Amino acid sequence: MTILDVLPEPNDRAGEPRRVGIEVECGGLPEDRVAELVAEELGGAPRRTGAYVWEVPGGELGRVEVLLDTAMRDRVQGDVGRAGLDLGRAVIPVEFVTQPILPGQIPRIDSLCRRLAAAGATGTQDGIALGFGVHLNVALAGLDLDGIQPVLTAFALVEDWMRARMRLDPSRRLLPFVDTYPTVLLDRLCDPETTWTLARLMSAYLETAPTRNHALDVLPILKEIDAARVVDAVPAMKTKSARPAWHYRLPDCRIDQEGWSVALEWNRWCWVERVAADPVLMQRLVTAWRDYRRRRIPVPGQWAGTSAEILDHEGTFP
């Protein structure tokens, strides 16, 4: 069993424990069967709430939603449309989504994942075009500059190194769900001439990375701060929820792989926040990025190697 790490700031500004909502995508099982297994493991009674959508309220972790994870789900009409969607199940994941839970409850999610795997659930490595993932929605320490800018900058600087260490599945690297941050965003975040404010941070992100398809999706946070500005820059956000939480979506779902766990992916996020909380390490990374941009023509893979010269000596990555 993976031992859970603790966030460097485990409580928010109000002194409340920072919670995490968890989304796990998998194949191999229909949504009604996943809902049954959720109820068996966590309690509650499954009920259908829509086409391809179930919920399991009343369990020990609160309500869990189970659904076929596709935008087509709400638009399909008639027997022909449903038949077409059913044919796509080989590559369309079913996902379960929790309410925000305490980090200490993550082992219960891992128990659920083991039950699902025993019943036939499969992960992203079961096929060449699956791209199933895990999303962690980690409550912010604070909806202010200090609660956002250091972690965003840290993730941007360590993302390439993390991808190499995590051996991200090729299907998820190729599909447009977890794109890397563009170089221009890192340049903005590491600009020594910028005196940061929330407004300037929003400008940097919205002007350089205005899409939800990044491994760390910050748009829900920015919408929580200024919904009108975010919707104006990214019209698709009009129908998306705002929330003061990091939407971390890099990890593969390897539910059917021995030794994998949601706890492991949680620990990797905790590692990102520890990097952000270390001013000496952050300054070394920022300086290295500036030097890298001045001295070299960036090509894929170069920054991962350059940052490794620093990060490989900073303790064991989970």
C-alpha positions in Angstrom: 0.0 0.0 0.0 1.3 3.4 -1.0 1.9 5.7 2.0 0.1 9.1 1.5 2.2 12.2 1.4 0.9 15.5 3.0 0.6 18.8 1.2 3.1 21.4 2.4 0.1 23.5 3.1 -2.6 21.0 4.2 -5.1 23.6 5.2 -6.5 26.6 3.3 -6.4 30.2 4.5 -9.5 29.6 6.6 -7.9 26.7 8.4 -10.0 24.1 6.7 -8.4 20.9 5.4 -7.8 21.0 1.7 -9.9 18.4 0.0 -9.6 16.7 -3.4 -12.2 15.6 -5.9 -11.1 12.5 -7.9 -12.1 11.4 -11.4 -11.0 8.0 -12.7 -11.5 6.9 -16.3 -11.5 3.3 -17.3 -12.7 0.8 -19.8 -14.0 -2.8 -19.7 -17.2 -2.2 -17.7 -20.5 -0.4 -18.5 -21.5 2.5 -16.3 -24.3 0.6 -14.6 -21.9 -2.1 -13.5 -19.4 0.5 -12.2 -22.2 2.1 -10.2 -23.0 -1.3 -8.7 -19.4 -1.8 -7.7 -19.2 1.7 -6.2 -22.2 0.9 -4.0 -20.7 -2.5 -3.0 -17.4 -0.9 -1.9 -18.5 2.5 -0.5 -22.2 2.0 0.3 -25.2 3.8 -1.0 -27.8 2.8 -3.6 -27.1 3.3 -7.4 -29.7 5.0 -9.4 -29.9 6.1 -13.1 -30.1 9.9 -13.6 -29.9 10.1 -17.3 -28.8 8.4 -20.5 -25.4 6.8 -19.7 -25.3 8.5 -16.3 -25.7 7.0 -12.8 -25.1 8.3 -9.3 -24.5 6.5 -6.0 -25.5 8.8 -3.1 -25.3 8.0 0.6 -22.0 6.2 0.6 -19.1 6.8 3.0 -17.5 9.3 0.7 -20.7 11.1 -0.3 -22.2 11.1 -3.7 -20.3 9.4 -6.5 -21.3 10.0 -10.1 -20.7 7.4 -12.9 -21.0 8.3 -16.5 -19.9 7.5 -20.0 -17.3 10.2 -20.6 -18.1 11.8 -23.9 -19.6 15.1 -25.0 -21.9 13.1 -27.4 -23.6 11.6 -24.4 -26.1 14.5 -24.0 -26.8 14.9 -27.7 -27.5 11.3 -28.8 -31.1 10.8 -29.8 -32.9 7.7 -31.1 -31.9 4.1 -31.4 -29.4 4.7 -34.2 -27.6 7.3 -32.3 -27.4 5.2 -29.2 -26.2 2.2 -31.2 -23.4 4.4 -32.6 -22.4 5.5 -29.2 -22.4 2.0 -27.9 -20.1 0.9 -30.8 -17.6 3.5 -29.5 -17.4 2.1 -26.1 -14.1 0.4 -27.0 -12.4 3.8 -26.8 -14.8 5.9 -24.8 -14.1 5.6 -21.0 -16.6 5.3 -18.2 -15.5 7.5 -15.3 -16.5 7.8 -11.7 -16.3 11.2 -10.1 -16.2 11.9 -6.3 -17.2 14.9 -4.3 -14.2 16.6 -2.6 -12.9 14.2 0.0 -10.2 14.4 2.6 -6.8 13.2 1.3 -6.7 10.6 4.1 -9.7 9.0 2.4 -7.8 8.3 -0.9 -7.1 4.7 0.2 -10.8 4.0 0.0 -10.7 5.1 -3.6 -7.9 2.7 -4.2 -9.9 -0.1 -2.7 -12.7 0.8 -5.1 -10.2 0.7 -8.0 -9.0 -2.7 -7.0 -12.6 -4.0 -6.9 -13.2 -2.5 -10.4 -10.0 -4.1 -11.8 -11.0 -7.5 -10.3 -14.3 -7.2 -12.1 -12.6 -6.4 -15.5 -11.9 -2.7 -15.5 -9.0 -1.7 -17.8 -6.7 1.2 -18.0 -5.1 3.3 -20.7 -2.4 0.7 -21.5 -5.0 -1.8 -22.6 -5.1 -0.4 -26.1 -3.2 1.9 -28.4 -5.8 4.7 -28.7 -7.4 4.8 -25.2 -5.9 7.7 -23.3 -7.7 7.0 -20.1 -6.7 9.3 -17.3 -7.0 10.3 -13.7 -7.9 13.9 -12.6 -7.3 15.4 -9.2 -9.2 18.5 -8.3 -7.1 19.8 -5.4 -8.5 22.7 -3.3 -6.3 25.8 -3.4 -4.5 26.9 -0.3 -5.7 30.4 -1.2 -7.5 32.1 -4.0 -4.8 34.8 -4.1 -1.5 35.3 -5.9 0.6 33.4 -3.3 -1.8 30.5 -3.6 -1.7 30.3 -7.3 1.5 31.7 -9.0 4.2 29.6 -7.3 2.5 26.3 -7.9 1.6 27.2 -11.5 5.2 28.2 -12.2 6.6 25.1 -10.5 4.4 22.8 -12.5 5.3 24.6 -15.8 9.0 24.1 -15.0 8.9 20.5 -13.9 6.2 19.2 -16.3 8.6 17.8 -19.0 10.7 16.1 -16.3 7.6 14.6 -14.7 6.3 13.3 -18.0 9.6 11.5 -18.6 9.7 10.0 -15.1 6.0 8.9 -15.2 6.4 7.3 -18.7 3.2 8.8 -19.8 1.3 6.4 -22.2 1.8 7.3 -25.9 -1.9 7.5 -26.5 -2.3 10.3 -23.9 0.7 12.2 -25.3 -0.8 12.1 -28.8 -4.4 12.9 -27.9 -5.2 16.6 -27.3 -6.2 16.2 -23.6 -2.9 16.9 -21.7 -0.9 19.1 -24.0 2.2 20.6 -22.5 2.3 24.3 -21.6 3.6 26.4 -24.5 7.1 27.8 -24.2 5.8 31.4 -24.3 3.9 30.8 -21.0 7.1 29.6 -19.3 8.9 32.7 -20.6 6.2 34.9 -19.2 6.2 33.1 -15.8 10.0 33.4 -15.6 10.3 37.0 -16.7 12.5 38.9 -14.2 10.9 42.2 -15.2 7.3 41.2 -14.1 5.9 42.3 -10.8 3.1 39.8 -10.4 -0.5 40.6 -9.6 -3.5 38.3 -10.1 -4.6 40.4 -13.1 -1.1 40.0 -14.8 -1.1 36.3 -14.0 -4.5 35.9 -15.7 -3.3 37.8 -18.7 -0.2 35.6 -19.0 -2.3 32.4 -18.9 -5.2 33.6 -21.0 -3.0 35.0 -23.7 -0.7 32.0 -24.0 -2.6 28.9 -22.9 -6.4 29.5 -23.5 -7.6 25.9 -23.5 -8.7 23.3 -21.0 -6.5 20.7 -22.7 -3.4 21.1 -20.5 -2.1 18.7 -17.9 -2.8 21.4 -15.3 -6.0 23.2 -16.3 -6.1 26.6 -14.5 -9.1 28.0 -16.3 -11.6 26.9 -13.6 -9.5 28.8 -11.0 -9.4 31.9 -13.2 -13.1 31.7 -13.8 -13.6 31.7 -10.0 -11.7 35.0 -9.9 -13.1 36.7 -12.9 -15.7 34.7 -14.8 -16.5 37.4 -17.4 -12.9 37.8 -18.4 -12.3 34.1 -18.8 -15.5 33.5 -20.8 -14.5 36.4 -23.1 -11.1 34.9 -23.7 -12.3 31.3 -23.9 -16.0 31.1 -24.9 -16.2 27.4 -24.3 -15.8 28.2 -20.6 -19.3 29.7 -20.5 -20.8 26.3 -19.7 -17.9 25.0 -17.6 -17.8 25.2 -13.8 -15.6 27.6 -11.9 -13.9 26.2 -8.8 -11.0 27.2 -6.5 -9.1 24.0 -7.2 -6.2 22.8 -9.2 -7.5 20.6 -12.1 -4.5 18.3 -12.4 -5.1 15.8 -15.2 -1.7 14.5 -16.3 -1.7 10.9 -14.8 -2.6 7.8 -16.8 -5.2 5.5 -15.4 -3.4 2.2 -14.9 -6.2 0.6 -12.8 -5.4 -2.9 -14.1 -1.6 -2.6 -13.5 0.0 -4.1 -10.4 1.3 -1.5 -8.0 -0.5 1.5 -9.5 -2.7 3.6 -7.2 -4.5 7.0 -7.0 -2.4 7.5 -3.8 0.7 7.4 -6.0 -0.6 10.1 -8.3 -1.6 12.2 -5.2 1.9 11.9 -3.9 3.2 13.2 -7.2 1.0 16.3 -6.9 2.3 16.8 -3.4 5.8 16.7 -4.8 4.9 19.6 -7.2 3.7 21.7 -4.3 6.8 20.9 -2.3 8.9 22.2 -5.3 6.7 25.4 -5.3 7.3 25.9 -1.6 11.1 25.7 -1.9 12.3 29.2 -2.9 15.9 28.1 -3.4 15.0 25.3 -5.7 12.5 27.5 -7.6 15.1 30.1 -8.2 17.5 27.5 -9.6 14.8 26.3 -12.0 13.8 29.8 -13.1 17.4 30.7 -13.7 18.1 27.5 -15.6 15.0 28.2 -17.8 16.3 31.7 -18.6 19.8 30.3 -19.4 18.3 27.6 -21.5 16.2 30.0 -23.5 19.2 32.3 -24.1 21.8 29.7 -25.0 19.9 27.1 -27.0 17.3 26.5 -29.7 14.7 24.5 -27.7 13.7 21.2 -29.2 11.4 18.5 -27.7 13.2 16.8 -24.9 16.0 19.4 -24.2 14.3 21.1 -21.2 13.5 17.7 -19.6 17.2 16.9 -19.7 18.3 20.4 -18.6 15.9 20.4 -15.6 16.9 16.9 -14.7 20.4 18.2 -13.9 18.6 20.0 -11.0 15.6 17.8 -10.2 17.4 14.4 -10.2 19.2 15.4 -7.0 16.1 16.7 -5.1 14.9 13.5 -3.5 13.0 10.6 -4.8 10.1 11.4 -7.2 7.1 9.1 -6.2 
